[in-house]
Amino acid sequence: MNGYDLAYALGLGVAAPIWVWRGNARRKVISAFRLRSGRVPERPGNGPAILIHAVSVGEINATPALVRLLRNARPDLHIVISTTTETGKDRAFELYEVEPHVSVVRYPLDFSGAVRRALDALRPSVVVLMELELWPNFLRECERRAIPVILANGRLTEQSYRNYKRGKAITRAMFRRLAVACVQDEEYAKRFIDCGVPADRVKVTGTMKFDTAQLADILPGAREIAESVGLQPGREPIWVCGSTGPGEEKLIIREYRVLLKRIPRLRLVIVPRKPDRFDEVADLIESLKFQVVLRSDPVVPRDPAIPPIVLGDTMGELRKFYSVADVVFVGRSLVNLGPRQHGSDMIEPAALGKPTIVGPFTGNFTDAMRKLKAAEAVMEVPDARSLAEAVAVLVGTPTEAEAMGRRAQTVVRQEQGATARHAAVVFHELHRSIESHAQPPTEFEQEQVEETG
């Protein structure tokens, strides 16, 4: 047991009166110790392996293109995907369950014993942490084992930056242990250097989220989904609100009621970010005197006086709903839900050529927003009333709305390529950490190493 372990244990003890007596908190703590104790299945084989850690759904969704590039270049490479949240685990299994060379595990709590057990079982040659998930025991144990740790898609919000600076006596040592920090833009690069990452280990590589976005005008199966819930793309305007958070749905529905006076055939689709809120949002819709059509069990009313609201209460279908939209609002941006939840992915609807609106809280996508705003490819509104007005303008000017969507697609197309840059860094560190390989580097790997230097 070290100082960090003692600090964690002390924190748990101090907070015990809260989490012991509150049932929900108690279940979360017990579940964390049960699922994240580091007792994970030993990964197969003795070849090279890369551990990619992605906290939750958003980070998991950024991994497939990287995994594909790494595996295509080196077929003997085993990939371990670790995740923190239950929804992240579910998404990881959805993506990788049938992949024999990919394992999915829960990331260990940062107690030294849990970290050692996990690393003993997984034996990674390289660790890749998505965005910002730095824990002192984990980084120290990787350094002790000479396992290089790469930060991918790195970003450091203003508040996180200030917090790390306050605790620099502890955090600088943690940041110095990163082998490479691949960051999204120059501003983030300055912040990481200021927090302790040596300047020669910081690389501006962009965000892989542009690469995961699917450039298309309509996705296969989208029209079938629309028809199943009673939507008629092309015959009635459709407003899709995706990845919404607590407090936003009520504001959206109230403005929708006002909009119906101006656009009587406007249809509304709401897709909450978290599945554990599906029932809550369904109840909210009905409490506000609207009928609700569930995607999971669609019962479409015939000739209703007021159009029913469609609730996307399934996983993995948000893009298809975006695909049939005439205008999109991307949630967790209208209400301040805290800096860790400032904004959801507006790149996905942009790639589909949809005129997209966001609220003022988009700190999780600073670089993407800067590029989309510079191209006049996204609308940012300050409040719910302005959101409704923006919807009315876009629905009422379809030519301008279409042009805005095309500009958004252009931005996405121009920004793609970050995944290949990340893969180059990973291969460079892989070759540095492994003295010999069962087979010589592939031509692609050799090119990437030479380019990286």
Buried (B, 14 or more C-beta within 10 A) or exposed (E): EEEBBEEBEEEEEEEEEEBEEEEEEBEEBEEEEEBBBBBBEEBEEEBBBBBBBBBBBBBBBBBBBBBEBBBEBBEEBBBBBBBBBBBBBBBBBBBBEEBEBBBBBBBBBBBBBBBBBBBEBBBBBBBBBBBBBBBBBBBBBBBEEEBBBBBBBBBBBEEBBEEBBEEEEEBBBBBBBBBBBBBBBEBBBBBBBBBBBEEEBBBBBBBBBBBBBEBBEEBEEBBEBBBEBBBEBEEBBBBBBBBBBBEBBBBBBBBBBEBBEEBEEBBBBBBBBBBEBBEEBBEBBEEBEBBBBBBEEBEBEEEEEEBBBBBBBBBEBBBBBBBBBBBBBBBBBBBBBEBEBBBBBBBBBBBBBBBBBBBBBBBBBBBBBEBBBEBEBBBBBEBBEBBBBBBBBBBEEEEEBBBBBEBBBBBBEEBBEBBBBBBBBBBBBBBBBEEEBEEEBBEBBBBBBEEBE
